[in-house]
Amino acid sequence: MWLLVVVLIVALMIPITAILLDSPLGRSIARRLEGQGDGTGSGVRQLEHRVEALETDLEELNRSIAGMREELQFVQRLLEDPGKRKPSH
């Protein structure tokens, strides 16, 4: 008897689940589970934030490279003509 009840419940749950998943509510839940939110472009916003972070990092790297370039030029000038840099007493 219980086996028949379980089989009937499972048999009825299959079409009910299919109907719910195909409904707008099911699609909305699926989008949220996929991480797309309500479909208003949250993925685009995430990409914009990542691009902004990358641009900031790039600016910092450019400043760092410019500083290193100046230091390298200073050291090269010292190595090219060390006699000019020595103080005379």
Legacy VTK file of the C-alpha trace (Angstrom):
# vtk DataFile Version 3.0
C-alpha trace
ASCII
DATASET POLYDATA
POINTS 89 float
0.000 0.000 0.000
2.746 2.474 0.977
4.694 1.543 -2.098
1.751 2.489 -4.290
1.426 5.865 -2.530
5.138 6.611 -2.991
4.990 5.646 -6.674
1.933 7.879 -7.240
3.543 10.825 -5.462
6.731 10.472 -7.512
4.699 10.101 -10.712
2.728 13.273 -9.932
5.812 15.273 -8.894
7.453 14.870 -12.308
4.885 16.910 -14.295
4.438 19.407 -11.449
8.200 20.008 -11.368
8.308 20.396 -15.150
5.490 22.948 -15.080
7.144 24.945 -12.298
10.554 24.951 -13.965
9.093 26.154 -17.251
7.158 28.984 -15.605
8.500 32.566 -15.263
9.015 31.908 -11.557
11.176 28.893 -12.358
13.214 30.879 -14.873
13.724 33.664 -12.334
14.958 31.187 -9.744
17.279 29.625 -12.324
18.765 33.044 -13.188
19.400 33.782 -9.536
21.035 30.411 -9.051
23.283 31.098 -12.035
24.338 34.376 -10.432
22.819 36.693 -13.011
20.478 38.342 -10.519
17.294 39.780 -11.936
18.760 40.200 -15.402
19.409 43.962 -15.172
23.063 43.660 -16.107
24.731 42.682 -12.853
27.282 40.772 -14.929
28.077 43.969 -16.811
28.461 45.841 -13.515
30.862 43.190 -12.256
32.936 43.533 -15.415
32.969 47.330 -15.037
34.289 47.009 -11.489
36.962 44.576 -12.622
38.020 46.905 -15.458
38.225 49.845 -13.038
40.373 47.788 -10.664
42.657 46.747 -13.522
42.989 50.350 -14.722
43.941 51.458 -11.206
46.534 48.695 -10.976
47.898 49.680 -14.392
48.288 53.316 -13.323
50.176 52.225 -10.190
52.455 49.999 -12.278
53.154 52.855 -14.705
54.117 55.145 -11.817
56.341 52.442 -10.365
58.028 51.841 -13.733
58.621 55.586 -14.157
60.266 55.723 -10.729
62.449 52.737 -11.525
63.426 54.306 -14.851
64.569 57.478 -13.059
66.548 55.445 -10.529
68.181 53.440 -13.310
69.173 56.613 -15.173
70.686 58.017 -11.974
72.723 54.856 -11.380
73.852 54.810 -15.027
75.058 58.415 -14.739
76.994 57.494 -11.600
78.598 54.497 -13.294
79.481 56.365 -16.503
81.477 59.150 -14.875
82.221 58.503 -11.210
85.012 61.132 -11.163
82.578 64.035 -11.564
80.493 62.933 -8.611
83.337 62.736 -6.052
83.511 65.728 -3.764
86.816 67.657 -3.860
88.422 68.674 -0.567
LINES 1 90
89 0 1 2 3 4 5 6 7 8 9 10 11 12 13 14 15 16 17 18 19 20 21 22 23 24 25 26 27 28 29 30 31 32 33 34 35 36 37 38 39 40 41 42 43 44 45 46 47 48 49 50 51 52 53 54 55 56 57 58 59 60 61 62 63 64 65 66 67 68 69 70 71 72 73 74 75 76 77 78 79 80 81 82 83 84 85 86 87 88
